[in-house]
């Protein structure tokens, strides 16, 4: 894996075009250009939910997100590595997606570089008290669901995805009490990984930034990347820093 490593995610690029979406793609383009201008090589580690909806049908090239894929292809052709951890909105990737990146992970992953061990997860399904989502996650990732969903006409699938996305829009708007509850459990999760030898536990999903040192390690919760702000982390081989673009 090439240094430096940039960690980011939760872009939630939409299927349908709009003025807001154009601004979001332009921001993504400027972010990638800044990385290329500052480095002749490196690694992008996308933390999931790059897309608000992505389901790749077998033997059928998706006709959406073409601009985003073109930007990824350009970065990859420049010699950068692109790693992708599947999120809860874009778990169902296939050959087309994989052709634009270096490596993909459908589950959490860990790696060591320069004697630092990283644990990477999108972050969904960690909260023990969110039993309904844990159940939903197991269903949506099951082989049976994927087969049945693939048989559904694409326009109907889009409508279902839009409805689910719309209904979950407010799920990340939390009060301070719930935020503290989330952080407490994520810290417990991170401490367990630190005891296993991890130095950095990096995740997204919760759409807000939170960074805390825990014993001999660090928990880095990255915020979303949209048309206004990019919350990301970068590891240069010695230090990991959380930044905004």
N, C-alpha and C positions, 0 to 999 in steps of 0.2 A: 504494500500500500504506500502510495507516494505522499510525501509531506510537501506543504501543509495540508491538514485535513479540515474541511469546512463542514460543519453539522447544521442542518436546517430542515424545515418541513412545514406542514400545515399550510400550504399555499392554497389548497382547495380551488384549483382552477375549474371553472364551470364548463359544462357542455355547450350551453347557449352563449352567444356573443352579446356583449353590451359595452357601453362606454366604460363602466367600472372594470369590466374584464380586460378591456384593451389596456387600461392603465396598469392593471395588475401584471399583465404580460410584459409591458414596457419596463416596469420595475424589476421584474425577473431578469430581463435582458440586461439592464444596467448593472444589476448585482453580479451576474456572470461575467460581464465585461470587466468589472472592477477586479474580480478574481484573476482573470486572464492577464490583465494589464500589470498586476502586482506579482505574478508568478509565471514561470515558464512550464511548470508542472504542478500537480497536486491531486487531491482527492475531494470529490463532493460526496458527502454522506447524507442522503435524503432520508429524513426520519419518518416518512409515511404521510398519507393524505396530501400528496402532491396534487392529486385530483379530487374534486368533491364527489365525482362518480367515475369509476372505471371498471368495465367488465369486458374482457376480451373473449370474443367468440372464437371457437376453433376454426381454423382455415378461413378467417375473414379479417381483413385489415380494418381497424377502426377508422372512421372518417371524421373523427373529432380530435381535438387537442393537437392538431398538426403543427401549430406554431410552437407549442411547448416542446414537442418532440424534435423539431428542427433546431431549437436552441440547445437541447441536450446533445444532439448529434454533432453540432458545431464544437461544443466543449470537448466531447470525446475525441473528435478528429484532431483537436489541438494537442492531444496527448494526455489529457486528464483522465483519471479513473472516476467512475460514477458508481457508487454503491447505494442500494435502495432497500430500506426496511419497510415491508408492507404495512399500511395503516388500516383502519377500519372502514375507510371509504374506497381504497384502491388495492384491496387484497387480491383481486381476481385478475392478475396479470398473465400475459402469455408471451408468445414468441416476438410479437411486434414490440412490446414494451422492452423485453430483454435485449433486443437488438440495439437499443439506444443506450444501454448502460453496460457496466462492466460485470456487476454481480448483484443478485437480488437475494433477499432473505424473507421467507414467509413467517418466520418467528423471530424472537429476540436472538441477538448474536453477540459474541464477545471476541475481542482480538487484543493482541499485545504489540506495542511498537515503542521503541526506545525505553524499554523496561516499565512502561506504563500500560496497565490493563484497563480496557474500556468495555463497559457493558452497555449495549445499545438496544433500546426498545421504543416502539411507538408510544407505549404508555397506557393503552386501553386494556381493561380487564384486570388491572392490578387491585383496584379498590374492593376489599372483601365484602363490604356492605352493599355494593352495587350488583346484587345477585341477578336482577332482571337483565342487565346488560351482559353479564357473564353467560347467561343462558342463551341470549340472542346471538352472541359472538360464536358460540359453539355450533349453533344452527347455521348461521350464514357461512361458516367456513367448512361445513360438512360437504362431502362428495355428492350426497343426494340433492342438497339445495343447489349446488353448482350445476348439476345435470338438469334439474327441473327449470332453473332460471335461464339456462342456455336455450331451452326449447321455446321460451316466451318471445313473441315478436318484439323487436328492438324498441319500437315506439312506446309500447306498453311498459317495457322495462325502464325507459327514461322517465315516464310519468310516476312510476313507483319510487324511483330513486329521488326525484324532485320532491315528492311528498314527504318521504322520510327525512330528507335534508332540511326541508322547510320546518318540519315539526321539531327538529333537533337544534334549530338555530339558537334558541335561548338556553340550551343545555349547558353552555359554558359561561353564562352570566350568573355568577355565584356571589353570595354575600360573604362577609369576612369570616363568619362562623364556619360556613361550609368550606371555605378556602383553607382555614386552619386545620379542619378535619382531614381534608385531602392531603395537605402537606405533611401532617403527622404520619399518615399511612405510607406515603411515598418515601418519607425518611426511614421508616421501619423497613420497607422493601430495600432501599439503598444500603442501609446498615448490614442487612443480611448478605448483600453482594460484596460489600467491603470486607466482611469477615471471610469471604471466600477468596479474597485477594484482589478485588477490583479497586482501581484508583478513581475512576470516573464512571458515574452512572448517568447516562444522558437519555432524555426522553422528551416527547412533545405531547400532543393530544389535548391538553387542558387549556390551550390558548392564552396562557399568561406565563410570564417569565419568573423563575424562582431559582435561586442559586444559594446553596448552603454547604459549608464544610462540615463533615461528619467524621469524627475520629481521624482515621488516616486516609479518608477519601472525600469525594465531593459529589453532591447531587446537583445536576444541571437540568432544570426544566425549561425548555425553550418555548417562547411564545410563537404566535402565528406569523406568517410572512404574507403580507397583502400589499395593496397599492400604496399604503402610507408608511409601513414600517417593516423592516426585516430584523427579527431577533435571531441571531445565530451564534455559534461557538466556533473557534478556530484553534487548532493545536499545531504549533510550529515545530514540534519535536522536543521542546523543553517545557513550555507552559501552555495551559489551556485558558483562553480568555473568552468571555461572553461579550458580544458586541451588538450594536444596532446599525443597520445600513439605511 
